[in-house]
Amino acid sequence: IAYLACAGGIGGAAFSIYELIAHLGDGDFCLNFFWWYIARPITGAVYGTFAFFLVAGGFITLSGVTNPDISTMFTTKTDMFYLALAFLAGYSEEALSLKLKDIAEALFKKPSDKDETVQGSKQTNKQQ
């Protein structure tokens, strides 16, 4: 788990450095985003760790990757895969955030007005 957090943190740090250089080079660097550059490796570590849990637990599937059983979960090849996944999760935390938001909305969605209207019209049709 510590290696995953480190890989995610390195991914977050790599993206922070990339953005810092890009903004300094473009001349639009703003000191107001200082804490974003500092916090990105920390959030990358969190996202990298939980990306492992989401994929290894089967909650998120990747093309061509099957859910491992416990005997094959920690081989050298799978370790490298999960470390690379953690790095990518830290590097592209915004993309992972959007994916997590979609999953959370699908799981914990409250019925919208449209859904209630559709359900109400179905009940009205049944009563007729």
ABEGO torsion letter per residue (X at the ends): XAAAAAAAAAAAAAAAAAAAAAAAAAGABBAAAAAAAAAAAAAAAAAAAAAAAAAAAGABBBBGBBBBBAAAABBAAAAAAAAAAAAAAAABAAAAAAAAAAAAAAAABBBBAAAAAAAAAAAAAAAX
